[in-house]
Amino acid sequence: LYILKPSEGGSKIPLANYFTEHVFSLTWDATALLKILDKDFVMPGEAA
């Protein structure tokens, strides 16, 4: 997983372990859970 830097069009805030987000498509929606195995959070520009 790579988090885009703000200069690459990404977010300025880090993603924390067990981050949840609602994902939408044209015909469905679901809740996504981000589980990072080796870190507590991922900063923009980092990989996990």
mmCIF entry with sequence, helices, sheets and N, C-alpha, C, O atoms, coordinates in Angstrom:
data_MODEL
# 
_entry.id   MODEL 
# 
_entity.id                         1 
_entity.type                       polymer 
_entity.pdbx_number_of_molecules   1 
# 
_entity_poly.entity_id                      1 
_entity_poly.type                           'polypeptide(L)' 
_entity_poly.nstd_linkage                   no 
_entity_poly.nstd_monomer                   no 
_entity_poly.pdbx_seq_one_letter_code       LYILKPSEGGSKIPLANYFTEHVFSLTWDATALLKILDKDFVMPGEAA 
_entity_poly.pdbx_seq_one_letter_code_can   LYILKPSEGGSKIPLANYFTEHVFSLTWDATALLKILDKDFVMPGEAA 
_entity_poly.pdbx_strand_id                 A 
# 
loop_
_entity_poly_seq.entity_id 
_entity_poly_seq.num 
_entity_poly_seq.mon_id 
_entity_poly_seq.hetero 
1 1  LEU n 
1 2  TYR n 
1 3  ILE n 
1 4  LEU n 
1 5  LYS n 
1 6  PRO n 
1 7  SER n 
1 8  GLU n 
1 9  GLY n 
1 10 GLY n 
1 11 SER n 
1 12 LYS n 
1 13 ILE n 
1 14 PRO n 
1 15 LEU n 
1 16 ALA n 
1 17 ASN n 
1 18 TYR n 
1 19 PHE n 
1 20 THR n 
1 21 GLU n 
1 22 HIS n 
1 23 VAL n 
1 24 PHE n 
1 25 SER n 
1 26 LEU n 
1 27 THR n 
1 28 TRP n 
1 29 ASP n 
1 30 ALA n 
1 31 THR n 
1 32 ALA n 
1 33 LEU n 
1 34 LEU n 
1 35 LYS n 
1 36 ILE n 
1 37 LEU n 
1 38 ASP n 
1 39 LYS n 
1 40 ASP n 
1 41 PHE n 
1 42 VAL n 
1 43 MET n 
1 44 PRO n 
1 45 GLY n 
1 46 GLU n 
1 47 ALA n 
1 48 ALA n 
# 
_struct_asym.id          A 
_struct_asym.entity_id   1 
# 
_struct_conf.conf_type_id            HELX_P 
_struct_conf.id                      HELX_P1 
_struct_conf.pdbx_PDB_helix_id       AA1 
_struct_conf.beg_label_comp_id       PRO 
_struct_conf.beg_label_asym_id       A 
_struct_conf.beg_label_seq_id        6 
_struct_conf.pdbx_beg_PDB_ins_code   ? 
_struct_conf.end_label_comp_id       GLU 
_struct_conf.end_label_asym_id       A 
_struct_conf.end_label_seq_id        8 
_struct_conf.pdbx_end_PDB_ins_code   ? 
_struct_conf.beg_auth_comp_id        PRO 
_struct_conf.beg_auth_asym_id        A 
_struct_conf.beg_auth_seq_id         6 
_struct_conf.end_auth_comp_id        GLU 
_struct_conf.end_auth_asym_id        A 
_struct_conf.end_auth_seq_id         8 
_struct_conf.pdbx_PDB_helix_class    5 
_struct_conf.details                 ? 
_struct_conf.pdbx_PDB_helix_length   3 
# 
_struct_conf_type.id          HELX_P 
_struct_conf_type.criteria    ? 
_struct_conf_type.reference   ? 
# 
loop_
_struct_sheet.id 
_struct_sheet.type 
_struct_sheet.number_strands 
_struct_sheet.details 
AA1 ? 2 ? 
AA2 ? 2 ? 
# 
loop_
_struct_sheet_order.sheet_id 
_struct_sheet_order.range_id_1 
_struct_sheet_order.range_id_2 
_struct_sheet_order.offset 
_struct_sheet_order.sense 
AA1 1 2 ? anti-parallel 
AA2 1 2 ? anti-parallel 
# 
loop_
_struct_sheet_range.sheet_id 
_struct_sheet_range.id 
_struct_sheet_range.beg_label_comp_id 
_struct_sheet_range.beg_label_asym_id 
_struct_sheet_range.beg_label_seq_id 
_struct_sheet_range.pdbx_beg_PDB_ins_code 
_struct_sheet_range.end_label_comp_id 
_struct_sheet_range.end_label_asym_id 
_struct_sheet_range.end_label_seq_id 
_struct_sheet_range.pdbx_end_PDB_ins_code 
_struct_sheet_range.beg_auth_comp_id 
_struct_sheet_range.beg_auth_asym_id 
_struct_sheet_range.beg_auth_seq_id 
_struct_sheet_range.end_auth_comp_id 
_struct_sheet_range.end_auth_asym_id 
_struct_sheet_range.end_auth_seq_id 
AA1 1 LEU A 15 ? ALA A 16 ? LEU A 15 ALA A 16 
AA1 2 PHE A 41 ? VAL A 42 ? PHE A 41 VAL A 42 
AA2 1 PHE A 19 ? PHE A 24 ? PHE A 19 PHE A 24 
AA2 2 ASP A 29 ? LEU A 34 ? ASP A 29 LEU A 34 
# 
loop_
_atom_site.group_PDB 
_atom_site.id 
_atom_site.type_symbol 
_atom_site.label_atom_id 
_atom_site.label_alt_id 
_atom_site.label_comp_id 
_atom_site.label_asym_id 
_atom_site.label_entity_id 
_atom_site.label_seq_id 
_atom_site.pdbx_PDB_ins_code 
_atom_site.Cartn_x 
_atom_site.Cartn_y 
_atom_site.Cartn_z 
_atom_site.occupancy 
_atom_site.B_iso_or_equiv 
_atom_site.pdbx_formal_charge 
_atom_site.auth_seq_id 
_atom_site.auth_comp_id 
_atom_site.auth_asym_id 
_atom_site.auth_atom_id 
_atom_site.pdbx_PDB_model_num 
ATOM 1   N N  . LEU A 1 1  ? 0.851   -1.168 0.000  1.00 0.00 ? 1  LEU A N  1 
ATOM 2   C CA . LEU A 1 1  ? 0.000   0.000  0.000  1.00 0.00 ? 1  LEU A CA 1 
ATOM 3   C C  . LEU A 1 1  ? 0.891   1.223  0.000  1.00 0.00 ? 1  LEU A C  1 
ATOM 4   O O  . LEU A 1 1  ? 1.799   1.328  0.825  1.00 0.00 ? 1  LEU A O  1 
ATOM 5   N N  . TYR A 1 2  ? 0.650   2.144  -0.906 1.00 0.00 ? 2  TYR A N  1 
ATOM 6   C CA . TYR A 1 2  ? 1.375   3.415  -0.968 1.00 0.00 ? 2  TYR A CA 1 
ATOM 7   C C  . TYR A 1 2  ? 0.366   4.541  -0.840 1.00 0.00 ? 2  TYR A C  1 
ATOM 8   O O  . TYR A 1 2  ? -0.642  4.553  -1.546 1.00 0.00 ? 2  TYR A O  1 
ATOM 9   N N  . ILE A 1 3  ? 0.627   5.495  0.059  1.00 0.00 ? 3  ILE A N  1 
ATOM 10  C CA . ILE A 1 3  ? -0.245  6.648  0.243  1.00 0.00 ? 3  ILE A CA 1 
ATOM 11  C C  . ILE A 1 3  ? 0.339   7.814  -0.552 1.00 0.00 ? 3  ILE A C  1 
ATOM 12  O O  . ILE A 1 3  ? 1.492   8.189  -0.342 1.00 0.00 ? 3  ILE A O  1 
ATOM 13  N N  . LEU A 1 4  ? -0.440  8.383  -1.455 1.00 0.00 ? 4  LEU A N  1 
ATOM 14  C CA . LEU A 1 4  ? 0.034   9.493  -2.276 1.00 0.00 ? 4  LEU A CA 1 
ATOM 15  C C  . LEU A 1 4  ? 0.334   10.725 -1.430 1.00 0.00 ? 4  LEU A C  1 
ATOM 16  O O  . LEU A 1 4  ? -0.391  11.024 -0.481 1.00 0.00 ? 4  LEU A O  1 
ATOM 17  N N  . LYS A 1 5  ? 1.412   11.443 -1.777 1.00 0.00 ? 5  LYS A N  1 
ATOM 18  C CA . LYS A 1 5  ? 1.753   12.721 -1.154 1.00 0.00 ? 5  LYS A CA 1 
ATOM 19  C C  . LYS A 1 5  ? 0.797   13.788 -1.681 1.00 0.00 ? 5  LYS A C  1 
ATOM 20  O O  . LYS A 1 5  ? 0.195   13.610 -2.740 1.00 0.00 ? 5  LYS A O  1 
ATOM 21  N N  . PRO A 1 6  ? 0.651   14.910 -0.942 1.00 0.00 ? 6  PRO A N  1 
ATOM 22  C CA . PRO A 1 6  ? -0.210  15.987 -1.443 1.00 0.00 ? 6  PRO A CA 1 
ATOM 23  C C  . PRO A 1 6  ? 0.215   16.491 -2.826 1.00 0.00 ? 6  PRO A C  1 
ATOM 24  O O  . PRO A 1 6  ? -0.637  16.850 -3.639 1.00 0.00 ? 6  PRO A O  1 
ATOM 25  N N  . SER A 1 7  ? 1.515   16.521 -3.098 1.00 0.00 ? 7  SER A N  1 
ATOM 26  C CA . SER A 1 7  ? 1.996   16.974 -4.408 1.00 0.00 ? 7  SER A CA 1 
ATOM 27  C C  . SER A 1 7  ? 1.630   15.999 -5.526 1.00 0.00 ? 7  SER A C  1 
ATOM 28  O O  . SER A 1 7  ? 1.657   16.360 -6.702 1.00 0.00 ? 7  SER A O  1 
ATOM 29  N N  . GLU A 1 8  ? 1.286   14.756 -5.155 1.00 0.00 ? 8  GLU A N  1 
ATOM 30  C CA . GLU A 1 8  ? 0.871   13.737 -6.125 1.00 0.00 ? 8  GLU A CA 1 
ATOM 31  C C  . GLU A 1 8  ? -0.651  13.628 -6.225 1.00 0.00 ? 8  GLU A C  1 
ATOM 32  O O  . GLU A 1 8  ? -1.176  12.784 -6.951 1.00 0.00 ? 8  GLU A O  1 
ATOM 33  N N  . GLY A 1 9  ? -1.354  14.496 -5.485 1.00 0.00 ? 9  GLY A N  1 
ATOM 34  C CA . GLY A 1 9  ? -2.811  14.477 -5.501 1.00 0.00 ? 9  GLY A CA 1 
ATOM 35  C C  . GLY A 1 9  ? -3.424  13.716 -4.342 1.00 0.00 ? 9  GLY A C  1 
ATOM 36  O O  . GLY A 1 9  ? -4.626  13.450 -4.350 1.00 0.00 ? 9  GLY A O  1 
ATOM 37  N N  . GLY A 1 10 ? -2.624  13.358 -3.343 1.00 0.00 ? 10 GLY A N  1 
ATOM 38  C CA . GLY A 1 10 ? -3.099  12.598 -2.192 1.00 0.00 ? 10 GLY A CA 1 
ATOM 39  C C  . GLY A 1 10 ? -3.473  13.486 -1.015 1.00 0.00 ? 10 GLY A C  1 
ATOM 40  O O  . GLY A 1 10 ? -3.557  14.708 -1.141 1.00 0.00 ? 10 GLY A O  1 
ATOM 41  N N  . SER A 1 11 ? -3.693  12.859 0.113  1.00 0.00 ? 11 SER A N  1 
ATOM 42  C CA . SER A 1 11 ? -4.112  13.534 1.336  1.00 0.00 ? 11 SER A CA 1 
ATOM 43  C C  . SER A 1 11 ? -2.914  14.030 2.140  1.00 0.00 ? 11 SER A C  1 
ATOM 44  O O  . SER A 1 11 ? -1.796  13.545 1.966  1.00 0.00 ? 11 SER A O  1 
ATOM 45  N N  . LYS A 1 12 ? -3.158  15.004 3.024  1.00 0.00 ? 12 LYS A N  1 
ATOM 46  C CA . LYS A 1 12 ? -2.115  15.512 3.918  1.00 0.00 ? 12 LYS A CA 1 
ATOM 47  C C  . LYS A 1 12 ? -2.084  14.753 5.240  1.00 0.00 ? 12 LYS A C  1 
ATOM 48  O O  . LYS A 1 12 ? -1.099  14.832 5.975  1.00 0.00 ? 12 LYS A O  1 
ATOM 49  N N  . ILE A 1 13 ? -3.147  14.021 5.549  1.00 0.00 ? 13 ILE A N  1 
ATOM 50  C CA . ILE A 1 13 ? -3.224  13.338 6.839  1.00 0.00 ? 13 ILE A CA 1 
ATOM 51  C C  . ILE A 1 13 ? -2.850  11.863 6.696  1.00 0.00 ? 13 ILE A C  1 
ATOM 52  O O  . ILE A 1 13 ? -3.087  11.266 5.646  1.00 0.00 ? 13 ILE A O  1 
ATOM 53  N N  . PRO A 1 14 ? -2.268  11.269 7.742  1.00 0.00 ? 14 PRO A N  1 
ATOM 54  C CA . PRO A 1 14 ? -1.908  9.850  7.677  1.00 0.00 ? 14 PRO A CA 1 
ATOM 55  C C  . PRO A 1 14 ? -3.137  8.954  7.802  1.00 0.00 ? 14 PRO A C  1 
ATOM 56  O O  . PRO A 1 14 ? -4.188  9.387  8.274  1.00 0.00 ? 14 PRO A O  1 
ATOM 57  N N  . LEU A 1 15 ? -2.993  7.703  7.374  1.00 0.00 ? 15 LEU A N  1 
ATOM 58  C CA . LEU A 1 15 ? -4.039  6.701  7.555  1.00 0.00 ? 15 LEU A CA 1 
ATOM 59  C C  . LEU A 1 15 ? -3.647  5.823  8.729  1.00 0.00 ? 15 LEU A C  1 
ATOM 60  O O  . LEU A 1 15 ? -2.541  5.284  8.768  1.00 0.00 ? 15 LEU A O  1 
ATOM 61  N N  . ALA A 1 16 ? -4.549  5.681  9.683  1.00 0.00 ? 16 ALA A N  1 
ATOM 62  C CA . ALA A 1 16 ? -4.287  4.892  10.877 1.00 0.00 ? 16 ALA A CA 1 
ATOM 63  C C  . ALA A 1 16 ? -4.661  3.431  10.651 1.00 0.00 ? 16 ALA A C  1 
ATOM 64  O O  . ALA A 1 16 ? -5.447  3.101  9.763  1.00 0.00 ? 16 ALA A O  1 
ATOM 65  N N  . ASN A 1 17 ? -4.085  2.577  11.471 1.00 0.00 ? 17 ASN A N  1 
ATOM 66  C CA . ASN A 1 17 ? -4.428  1.162  11.445 1.00 0.00 ? 17 ASN A CA 1 
ATOM 67  C C  . ASN A 1 17 ? -5.910  1.004  11.791 1.00 0.00 ? 17 ASN A C  1 
ATOM 68  O O  . ASN A 1 17 ? -6.424  1.720  12.650 1.00 0.00 ? 17 ASN A O  1 
ATOM 69  N N  . TYR A 1 18 ? -6.580  0.098  11.146 1.00 0.00 ? 18 TYR A N  1 
ATOM 70  C CA . TYR A 1 18 ? -8.013  -0.164 11.297 1.00 0.00 ? 18 TYR A CA 1 
ATOM 71  C C  . TYR A 1 18 ? -8.860  1.033  10.865 1.00 0.00 ? 18 TYR A C  1 
ATOM 72  O O  . TYR A 1 18 ? -9.922  1.285  11.435 1.00 0.00 ? 18 TYR A O  1 
ATOM 73  N N  . PHE A 1 19 ? -8.394  1.760  9.867  1.00 0.00 ? 19 PHE A N  1 
ATOM 74  C CA . PHE A 1 19 ? -9.130  2.876  9.277  1.00 0.00 ? 19 PHE A CA 1 
ATOM 75  C C  . PHE A 1 19 ? -10.312 2.318  8.491  1.00 0.00 ? 19 PHE A C  1 
ATOM 76  O O  . PHE A 1 19 ? -10.144 1.378  7.714  1.00 0.00 ? 19 PHE A O  1 
ATOM 77  N N  . THR A 1 20 ? -11.494 2.875  8.678  1.00 0.00 ? 20 THR A N  1 
ATOM 78  C CA . THR A 1 20 ? -12.670 2.436  7.921  1.00 0.00 ? 20 THR A CA 1 
ATOM 79  C C  . THR A 1 20 ? -13.152 3.570  7.025  1.00 0.00 ? 20 THR A C  1 
ATOM 80  O O  . THR A 1 20 ? -13.083 4.745  7.387  1.00 0.00 ? 20 THR A O  1 
ATOM 81  N N  . GLU A 1 21 ? -13.634 3.195  5.863  1.00 0.00 ? 21 GLU A N  1 
ATOM 82  C CA . GLU A 1 21 ? -14.132 4.163  4.889  1.00 0.00 ? 21 GLU A CA 1 
ATOM 83  C C  . GLU A 1 21 ? -15.276 3.522  4.119  1.00 0.00 ? 21 GLU A C  1 
ATOM 84  O O  . GLU A 1 21 ? -15.287 2.310  3.901  1.00 0.00 ? 21 GLU A O  1 
ATOM 85  N N  . HIS A 1 22 ? -16.218 4.323  3.716  1.00 0.00 ? 22 HIS A N  1 
ATOM 86  C CA . HIS A 1 22 ? -17.337 3.841  2.912  1.00 0.00 ? 22 HIS A CA 1 
ATOM 87  C C  . HIS A 1 22 ? -16.956 3.981  1.443  1.00 0.00 ? 22 HIS A C  1 
ATOM 88  O O  . HIS A 1 22 ? -16.563 5.064  1.010  1.00 0.00 ? 22 HIS A O  1 
ATOM 89  N N  . VAL A 1 23 ? -17.065 2.906  0.675  1.00 0.00 ? 23 VAL A N  1 
ATOM 90  C CA . VAL A 1 23 ? -16.687 2.875  -0.737 1.00 0.00 ? 23 VAL A CA 1 
ATOM 91  C C  . VAL A 1 23 ? -17.957 2.788  -1.582 1.00 0.00 ? 23 VAL A C  1 
ATOM 92  O O  . VAL A 1 23 ? -18.821 1.944  -1.344 1.00 0.00 ? 23 VAL A O  1 
ATOM 93  N N  . PHE A 1 24 ? -18.054 3.675  -2.569 1.00 0.00 ? 24 PHE A N  1 
ATOM 94  C CA . PHE A 1 24 ? -19.235 3.717  -3.431 1.00 0.00 ? 24 PHE A CA 1 
ATOM 95  C C  . PHE A 1 24 ? -18.874 3.351  -4.863 1.00 0.00 ? 24 PHE A C  1 
ATOM 96  O O  . PHE A 1 24 ? -17.785 3.672  -5.338 1.00 0.00 ? 24 PHE A O  1 
ATOM 97  N N  . SER A 1 25 ? -19.795 2.675  -5.549 1.00 0.00 ? 25 SER A N  1 
ATOM 98  C CA . SER A 1 25 ? -19.700 2.409  -6.975 1.00 0.00 ? 25 SER A CA 1 
ATOM 99  C C  . SER A 1 25 ? -21.059 2.748  -7.578 1.00 0.00 ? 25 SER A C  1 
ATOM 100 O O  . SER A 1 25 ? -21.945 3.229  -6.872 1.00 0.00 ? 25 SER A O  1 
ATOM 101 N N  . LEU A 1 26 ? -21.229 2.508  -8.851 1.00 0.00 ? 26 LEU A N  1 
ATOM 102 C CA . LEU A 1 26 ? -22.505 2.839  -9.484 1.00 0.00 ? 26 LEU A CA 1 
ATOM 103 C C  . LEU A 1 26 ? -23.655 1.986  -8.968 1.00 0.00 ? 26 LEU A C  1 
ATOM 104 O O  . LEU A 1 26 ? -24.766 2.488  -8.795 1.00 0.00 ? 26 LEU A O  1 
ATOM 105 N N  . THR A 1 27 ? -23.404 0.701  -8.720 1.00 0.00 ? 27 THR A N  1 
ATOM 106 C CA . THR A 1 27 ? -24.490 -0.210 -8.352 1.00 0.00 ? 27 THR A CA 1 
ATOM 107 C C  . THR A 1 27 ? -24.357 -0.812 -6.964 1.00 0.00 ? 27 THR A C  1 
ATOM 108 O O  . THR A 1 27 ? -25.214 -1.600 -6.564 1.00 0.00 ? 27 THR A O  1 
ATOM 109 N N  . TRP A 1 28 ? -23.315 -0.470 -6.214 1.00 0.00 ? 28 TRP A N  1 
ATOM 110 C CA . TRP A 1 28 ? -23.127 -1.046 -4.885 1.00 0.00 ? 28 TRP A CA 1 
ATOM 111 C C  . TRP A 1 28 ? -22.341 -0.085 -4.006 1.00 0.00 ? 28 TRP A C  1 
ATOM 112 O O  . TRP A 1 28 ? -21.719 0.857  -4.498 1.00 0.00 ? 28 TRP A O  1 
ATOM 113 N N  . ASP A 1 29 ? -22.376 -0.330 -2.719 1.00 0.00 ? 29 ASP A N  1 
ATOM 114 C CA . ASP A 1 29 ? -21.533 0.381  -1.767 1.00 0.00 ? 29 ASP A CA 1 
ATOM 115 C C  . ASP A 1 29 ? -21.156 -0.591 -0.658 1.00 0.00 ? 29 ASP A C  1 
ATOM 116 O O  . ASP A 1 29 ? -21.888 -1.540 -0.374 1.00 0.00 ? 29 ASP A O  1 
ATOM 117 N N  . ALA A 1 30 ? -20.008 -0.347 -0.033 1.00 0.00 ? 30 ALA A N  1 
ATOM 118 C CA . ALA A 1 30 ? -19.505 -1.250 1.001  1.00 0.00 ? 30 ALA A CA 1 
ATOM 119 C C  . ALA A 1 30 ? -18.611 -0.478 1.961  1.00 0.00 ? 30 ALA A C  1 
ATOM 120 O O  . ALA A 1 30 ? -18.142 0.617  1.650  1.00 0.00 ? 30 ALA A O  1 
ATOM 121 N N  . THR A 1 31 ? -18.386 -1.061 3.122  1.00 0.00 ? 31 THR A N  1 
ATOM 122 C CA . THR A 1 31 ? -17.449 -0.501 4.083  1.00 0.00 ? 31 THR A CA 1 
ATOM 123 C C  . THR A 1 31 ? -16.116 -1.209 3.933  1.00 0.00 ? 31 THR A C  1 
ATOM 124 O O  . THR A 1 31 ? -16.054 -2.438 3.915  1.00 0.00 ? 31 THR A O  1 
ATOM 125 N N  . ALA A 1 32 ? -15.050 -0.428 3.825  1.00 0.00 ? 32 ALA A N  1 
ATOM 126 C CA . ALA A 1 32 ? -13.701 -0.983 3.691  1.00 0.00 ? 32 ALA A CA 1 
ATOM 127 C C  . ALA A 1 32 ? -12.954 -0.789 5.007  1.00 0.00 ? 32 ALA A C  1 
ATOM 128 O O  . ALA A 1 32 ? -13.133 0.223  5.685  1.00 0.00 ? 32 ALA A O  1 
ATOM 129 N N  . LEU A 1 33 ? -12.122 -1.754 5.363  1.00 0.00 ? 33 LEU A N  1 
ATOM 130 C CA . LEU A 1 33 ? -11.307 -1.694 6.577  1.00 0.00 ? 33 LEU A CA 1 
ATOM 131 C C  . LEU A 1 33 ? -9.850  -1.834 6.173  1.00 0.00 ? 33 LEU A C  1 
ATOM 132 O O  . LEU A 1 33 ? -9.467  -2.814 5.535  1.00 0.00 ? 33 LEU A O  1 
ATOM 133 N N  . LEU A 1 34 ? -9.035  -0.847 6.549  1.00 0.00 ? 34 LEU A N  1 
ATOM 134 C CA . LEU A 1 34 ? -7.603  -0.873 6.260  1.00 0.00 ? 34 LEU A CA 1 
ATOM 135 C C  . LEU A 1 34 ? -6.878  -1.415 7.484  1.00 0.00 ? 34 LEU A C  1 
ATOM 136 O O  . LEU A 1 34 ? -6.902  -0.799 8.549  1.00 0.00 ? 34 LEU A O  1 
ATOM 137 N N  . LYS A 1 35 ? -6.242  -2.554 7.333  1.00 0.00 ? 35 LYS A N  1 
ATOM 138 C CA . LYS A 1 35 ? -5.506  -3.189 8.422  1.00 0.00 ? 35 LYS A CA 1 
ATOM 139 C C  . LYS A 1 35 ? -4.030  -3.198 8.038  1.00 0.00 ? 35 LYS A C  1 
ATOM 140 O O  . LYS A 1 35 ? -3.635  -3.901 7.108  1.00 0.00 ? 35 LYS A O  1 
ATOM 141 N N  . ILE A 1 36 ? -3.217  -2.422 8.748  1.00 0.00 ? 36 ILE A N  1 
ATOM 142 C CA . ILE A 1 36 ? -1.788  -2.308 8.475  1.00 0.00 ? 36 ILE A CA 1 
ATOM 143 C C  . ILE A 1 36 ? -1.061  -3.250 9.423  1.00 0.00 ? 36 ILE A C  1 
ATOM 144 O O  . ILE A 1 36 ? -1.216  -3.144 10.639 1.00 0.00 ? 36 ILE A O  1 
ATOM 145 N N  . LEU A 1 37 ? -0.274  -4.168 8.882  1.00 0.00 ? 37 LEU A N  1 
ATOM 146 C CA . LEU A 1 37 ? 0.331   -5.209 9.709  1.00 0.00 ? 37 LEU A CA 1 
ATOM 147 C C  . LEU A 1 37 ? 1.592   -4.769 10.438 1.00 0.00 ? 37 LEU A C  1 
ATOM 148 O O  . LEU A 1 37 ? 1.807   -5.197 11.572 1.00 0.00 ? 37 LEU A O  1 
ATOM 149 N N  . ASP A 1 38 ? 2.432   -3.935 9.840  1.00 0.00 ? 38 ASP A N  1 
ATOM 150 C CA . ASP A 1 38 ? 3.728   -3.649 10.445 1.00 0.00 ? 38 ASP A CA 1 
ATOM 151 C C  . ASP A 1 38 ? 3.870   -2.247 11.028 1.00 0.00 ? 38 ASP A C  1 
ATOM 152 O O  . ASP A 1 38 ? 4.937   -1.906 11.537 1.00 0.00 ? 38 ASP A O  1 
ATOM 153 N N  . LYS A 1 39 ? 2.818   -1.420 10.967 1.00 0.00 ? 39 LYS A N  1 
ATOM 154 C CA . LYS A 1 39 ? 2.876   -0.047 11.474 1.00 0.00 ? 39 LYS A CA 1 
ATOM 155 C C  . LYS A 1 39 ? 1.556   0.307  12.138 1.00 0.00 ? 39 LYS A C  1 
ATOM 156 O O  . LYS A 1 39 ? 0.549   -0.375 11.949 1.00 0.00 ? 39 LYS A O  1 
ATOM 157 N N  . ASP A 1 40 ? 1.570   1.396  12.930 1.00 0.00 ? 40 ASP A N  1 
ATOM 158 C CA . ASP A 1 40 ? 0.335   1.903  13.517 1.00 0.00 ? 40 ASP A CA 1 
ATOM 159 C C  . ASP A 1 40 ? -0.386  2.856  12.569 1.00 0.00 ? 40 ASP A C  1 
ATOM 160 O O  . ASP A 1 40 ? -1.611  2.974  12.613 1.00 0.00 ? 40 ASP A O  1 
ATOM 161 N N  . PHE A 1 41 ? 0.378   3.534  11.712 1.00 0.00 ? 41 PHE A N  1 
ATOM 162 C CA . PHE A 1 41 ? -0.209  4.421  10.717 1.00 0.00 ? 41 PHE A CA 1 
ATOM 163 C C  . PHE A 1 41 ? 0.768   4.591  9.561  1.00 0.00 ? 41 PHE A C  1 
ATOM 164 O O  . PHE A 1 41 ? 1.953   4.281  9.680  1.00 0.00 ? 41 PHE A O  1 
ATOM 165 N N  . VAL A 1 42 ? 0.248   5.092  8.431  1.00 0.00 ? 42 VAL A N  1 
ATOM 166 C CA . VAL A 1 42 ? 1.058   5.320  7.235  1.00 0.00 ? 42 VAL A CA 1 
ATOM 167 C C  . VAL A 1 42 ? 0.948   6.793  6.866  1.00 0.00 ? 42 VAL A C  1 
ATOM 168 O O  . VAL A 1 42 ? -0.151  7.314  6.674  1.00 0.00 ? 42 VAL A O  1 
ATOM 169 N N  . MET A 1 43 ? 2.090   7.458  6.768  1.00 0.00 ? 43 MET A N  1 
ATOM 170 C CA . MET A 1 43 ? 2.144   8.865  6.388  1.00 0.00 ? 43 MET A CA 1 
ATOM 171 C C  . MET A 1 43 ? 2.093   8.985  4.860  1.00 0.00 ? 43 MET A C  1 
ATOM 172 O O  . MET A 1 43 ? 2.501   8.062  4.155  1.00 0.00 ? 43 MET A O  1 
ATOM 173 N N  . PRO A 1 44 ? 1.594   10.119 4.345  1.00 0.00 ? 44 PRO A N  1 
ATOM 174 C CA . PRO A 1 44 ? 1.626   10.335 2.898  1.00 0.00 ? 44 PRO A CA 1 
ATOM 175 C C  . PRO A 1 44 ? 3.060   10.254 2.370  1.00 0.00 ? 44 PRO A C  1 
ATOM 176 O O  . PRO A 1 44 ? 3.973   10.847 2.944  1.00 0.00 ? 44 PRO A O  1 
ATOM 177 N N  . GLY A 1 45 ? 3.248   9.525  1.288  1.00 0.00 ? 45 GLY A N  1 
ATOM 178 C CA . GLY A 1 45 ? 4.567   9.317  0.710  1.00 0.00 ? 45 GLY A CA 1 
ATOM 179 C C  . GLY A 1 45 ? 5.252   8.053  1.196  1.00 0.00 ? 45 GLY A C  1 
ATOM 180 O O  . GLY A 1 45 ? 6.342   7.726  0.725  1.00 0.00 ? 45 GLY A O  1 
ATOM 181 N N  . GLU A 1 46 ? 4.629   7.327  2.140  1.00 0.00 ? 46 GLU A N  1 
ATOM 182 C CA . GLU A 1 46 ? 5.188   6.084  2.670  1.00 0.00 ? 46 GLU A CA 1 
ATOM 183 C C  . GLU A 1 46 ? 4.441   4.880  2.110  1.00 0.00 ? 46 GLU A C  1 
ATOM 184 O O  . GLU A 1 46 ? 3.330   4.996  1.595  1.00 0.00 ? 46 GLU A O  1 
ATOM 185 N N  . ALA A 1 47 ? 5.075   3.740  2.225  1.00 0.00 ? 47 ALA A N  1 
ATOM 186 C CA . ALA A 1 47 ? 4.461   2.472  1.831  1.00 0.00 ? 47 ALA A CA 1 
ATOM 187 C C  . ALA A 1 47 ? 4.374   1.566  3.052  1.00 0.00 ? 47 ALA A C  1 
ATOM 188 O O  . ALA A 1 47 ? 5.182   1.669  3.974  1.00 0.00 ? 47 ALA A O  1 
ATOM 189 N N  . ALA A 1 48 ? 3.390   0.683  3.046  1.00 0.00 ? 48 ALA A N  1 
ATOM 190 C CA . ALA A 1 48 ? 3.245   -0.286 4.144  1.00 0.00 ? 48 ALA A CA 1 
ATOM 191 C C  . ALA A 1 48 ? 2.896   -1.641 3.574  1.00 0.00 ? 48 ALA A C  1 
ATOM 192 O O  . ALA A 1 48 ? 2.729   -2.602 4.325  1.00 0.00 ? 48 ALA A O  1 
# 
